[in-house]
Amino acid sequence: MLPTFIIGLREGVEAALIVGIVAAFLAQQQRRDALRLVWIGTLAAVAICVAVGVGLDALSRELPQKQQEQLETVIGLIAVGFVTYMVVWMRRHARDLKGELEGHAAAALAEGSARALVLMAFLAVLREGFETVVFLLATFQNSTNKAAGGAGALLGIACAIVIGALIYKGGLKINLGRFFKVTGAVLVLIAAGLLASAFHTGHEAGWVTFGQERVWDLSWLVRPGTPVSSLLTGVLGIQPFPVRIEVLAYVAYLVPMLVLVLRPPRRTPSSAAPRQRATVEAAS
């Protein structure tokens, strides 16, 4: 339940933040007509994402066992790619996100067209929705309790909607940098487990035939059906008998990504310093 809750919360907050910033800007500009179109674009993107998720789940159920393992491997790798891009992108753009979005919205209003605003909200929700669908599918495939996982995802998305509404109304101020850092670190742990699981299912699919030497025997700890197994396998991707390629993939992804997420961002030098230096050089 915890992994799907974090996924739903993190992705939902990102989408709600983008849409909320645009909506709040339009409300300040007294453009209720454009605001209505933004909500339509948002709902359309949500509907498409839900349809894609249902379709992928139905396709997975209809495939033979080997093809299911292959599809799970592909979905797992795509999910890892999505979360990697998401974490890196948000780390680079979180500070300037509000200004960039308001600048795009102002430019669209100046041109007299609301299509750009609708497209902005639509693509933002569509991107986050696709990431959520793929990430949740990959997590569900490793989960032993899909009902709890689904409840966690719905709860996370519901909390994200509430947070987004409060941000839009101006009644909530949160440290977004700290929020994205903490949730990013948790998502990196989940993604590392998904990567290890992708190598596991890749072997069962007949694609990964190397590095299959057992490293440890964790069957005494990772017992299927137990809460500990749900945590270790469902969240961290740890198998009862982890093999070399799974351990290497896990560590090779986890360590550099955690360093990237937890490392303090570099402070950009203020504009006053270059001006002062230039003045000194001119005076000399």
N, C-alpha and C positions, 0 to 999 in steps of 0.2 A: 504493500500500500504506500509506503514511504517514497519509493522511486517514482511511481506514477503521480503522486501528489506534487512532488518537486517539479516534475516535468510540466504538469498542467499549470502549476503556479508560475513558474519561470516564463514559459512560453506565453501564457495568458497575460502576464503583466507586461511583457514586451509589446504584444499587440495592443493591449488596452492603453499603454503609455503613448504609443504613436497615435492611435485614433483619438485618445483623450486630449492630447496636445493640439491636434488639428481642430477638434470640436470646440475646445475652449477658445481657441483663436477666432474661430468663426462666430462664436457667441459674442465675443468682445466686439467684433466688427458688425454685429447686428445682421448677420447673413444667415438667417434661419432657413432660407430656401436651399442654400448650398449645404447646410448642416443636415437637412433631411436626405439629400442625395448621398452624403457620406455614410449615413446609417444604412441606406439601401445597399451601397457597395460593400459595407462590412458584413451584412447579413448574407449577401450573395456569396462572398468568399467563404463564410462559415458553412453554408449549404454544400458548396463544392467539396470542401475538405471532408465533411461528414460522408458524402457520397464516395469519395476516394477511399476513405478508411473502411467503409462497409464492403466496397468492391474488393479491396486487397484481402480482407479477412475471408470473404467468401471464396476467392480464388485459392487461397492457401488451404482451405478445408477440402476443396475438390481435387487437389493434386495428389498423386501417389506419394508414398512416404519419401522416396529419394528426392523427388521434385520439391516436396515440402521443405526438406532440409536445405536444398539449394536456394529456395526462395527466402527462407529464414536467414541464410548466410548473406544474401544480397541485401535484404532489408536491414540486417544488423550493421553491415558495412556502410550503407547509406546513412543510417542513423548516427553512426560515429562521425561521419563526414559532416553531417548537419550540425551536430553539437559543437564540433571543433570550429567550424566557420562561425557559428553563432557566438561562441565565447570570445573568439578573437575580434569579431566585428564589434560586439558590444563594448569590449575593453577599449577599442580605439575611438568609438563614436559616442559613448554614453555622455560625456561632458558637454558635447556640442550638439546633442540630438535635438533639444528643444529649439535652439536658435536656427538650425538647419530646416526643421520642419516648418517653423513659422515663416521663415524666408521663402520657402517654396509655396506655402499657402498664400502669402502676400503677393507673390509674383502671379499666381494663378488668378487671384481676385483682380489684380491690376489689368490683366488681359481680358477680363470680363467673361471668363469661362470657368465653370465649376467642374468640368470634366477631369482636369488634372487633380483636383482634390478628391474626387470619387476614386480615381485610379490609384492615388496615393494610399487611401484607406484600404481599398480592395487588395492591392498588392501586398501591403503590410500584413493584413490578416491572412491572406492566402499563403504567404511565405511562412509565417509562424504556424499556421494551421497545418501545412504540409509537413513541417518539421515535427510538430506534435504528433501527427498521425503516424509517421514512420517511426519515431522514437517510441511511442506507446506500443505500436505493434511489435517492435523488437523486444520491448520489455515484457509484454504479455506472453510472448513465446518462451521466455525464460522463467515465467512466474508459475508457481504451483497453485496459486489461488487467484484465478482471473476475476472473480467477483470482487474481492478486496482491492485488486488492482484497478478495476473499473471505478469503484467507489472513490479510491484515492485520486484518480484523474479528474472525476467530476467535482470533487471537493476542492482540488487545487484550482480548477478553472473557475469555480464559483467564487473562491476567495480573490482570484485575479480580477474578476468582473467587479467585485465590491471595491477593491483597491483602485481600479481604473475609474469607477464612478466617483469615488471620494476625491481622487486627484482632479477629475474634471470639475467637480463642484468647488474645489479649493479648500476642502475640509481636511485634507491629509497631506502631511509633509513627511516624506521618508528619505533616508539617505540611500539614494539609488546606487551610488558607487559601492557601498557596503553590501546592499542587497544582492547586486549582481555578482559581487565577489564571493559571497557565501554560497549562493545557489550555483554559481559557476563551478566552485570546488566540488560540490556534491554531484553535479552533472558530470564532471570529469571522472569521478569515481565510478558512476554508473556507466559512462561511455567506455571506460577501460574494461569493465566487466563484459559489456556488449562485444567489444573487440575480441576478448578471449573466447566468449561464447561463439562468435562467428567462426573462429578457427576450429572450435569444437564441432559445430554443425557442418563446417566445410569438410572436415575429415569424414563425417558420417555421410556426406553427399558424394564423397569420392574425389574431392578436389584437392584436399590437403593431405598428402601422403608422407610428408617429412616431419621430423621433429616430434615423433610420437612416443618418445621414451618417457616413462613415468618419472616424475620428479619426487612426488610425495604420495603417501597413502593417507588421505584425510577422511576415509570412510567412517572412522570413529566419531568424527565431528560433523561432517556433512551427511546427515542421514535423511533421505527423502521423506517428506511429509512432516518434518519437525520445524518449529519456528526458526531454529538456528540455520537449518538448510535453506529456508525461504529467504533469510537475510543474506547468507553467504553466496548462494547461487543466484537468487533472484535479483539482488542488488549489486553484489560485487563480482558475479560471474565465476565464482570459485567452484570447481567440480570436485567430486569425491576423490578422483584420481587425476589431478592436473598433469598435463604432459608438458614437455619442454617448450614447444612452440607457443602454447597458451600462456605460459609464465613469461616468456620473453616478450610476447606482444603486449601483455598487461603492463609490465614494467616499462617497456620502451615508450608506451603511450602515456602512462600515468605520471611519471616523474617530470618530463619536460612540460606537460600541460599544467600540472600543479604549480610548477615554478612560474609559468607564464601568468596564471590566474592570481596567485598570491603575491607576486612581486609588486611592490608599490610602483604606480605609474611614474614615468619620468616627468618632471616639472619643466614646462617650456619656459625659457628665459623671457622675462618681461621686456616689453618694447622700450622701457626706459633705459635699460642697460646699453643696448646698441646706440641709442641716441647720445647717451652720455659719453660713450667711448668715441663716437664720431666727433663730438664737440672737443674732446681733449686732443684728438689727432689734428683737428683743424687749427686749434690754438697753438699747437707746437709747430 
